Amino acid sequence: MEFPKFLLGDNTDYPSAIFVVHTEYPRFIINLEDDEVHWLEDFTNEDEKELETEAGNLIEEATVFYDREVARYED
């Protein structure tokens, strides 16, 4: 089964949270309410160095995805 790169998620236990799930490596979930990121991967020290540069880009992509999805609902 193929998944989209990003998915929106919510949960009634966290009514103000907005979750975006990144389904490709490195997989993560970001809560856009507070920008907290939970990584779904285990990283080596080498991975962490590369991740530092890529993380900002991925989080920006997740935010752009969310904004696009919300705009589509509003239309």
N, C-alpha and C positions, 0 to 999 in steps of 0.2 A: 504494500500500500504506500502510495506517495502522499506526503503532507505538504501543505504550503509552508513557505519559509517562516511565516509568523502566524500565530493564532491569538485571538482575544480570549480572555478568560475572566469569569467573575465567580463570586461565591457569596451567598447570603450571610455567611459568618463574618465576612469582611465587606460590609455594604459600601464603604467609600473607596475601596481598593479597585484599581484597574490593572489587570495583569496582561502582559504580552509575553507569549511563549515563543522563543526562537528554537526551531526544530532541527536546525542544521548545526554541525560542529562549529564552534563550541556551543552546545545547547545551554540555554538559561531561561529563567523566568524573571521579568522585571516588574515590579509594582510601581506604576507611574505616579501613584499617590505620593510616594516618598523616595522614588528612584532606587529603592533597595533591589539588588540583584542577587539571585540565587543561581549559582552555576550547577549544572547537572552533570558535570564532567570532573574527573580527577586530573590534576595537572602536575607535570614535573616542573622543576625549576626553569628549564629551558622553555617550556610551554608558557609559563607565567610571564617571561620577558616578552615573548611575542604577543601574548594576550593583552599586555598593558597598552600596546599601540593599537590593537584591533578592537579592544573593548569599547572605546569611545565611539568608534565608527558604528559598531553593531548596536549600541544603545541609541545612537542617533537614528539609525534605520528603524528601530523598533518604535521610536517616537513618531517618525514620519508615517510609518504604517498605521499607527493608531489614529493620527490626525486625518489620514486619507479615509479610513473606515468610518470615522465619525462624520466626516463631510458627506459621505455617501448615504448615511442614514438620514441626514438633515435634508437632502435633496428631495 
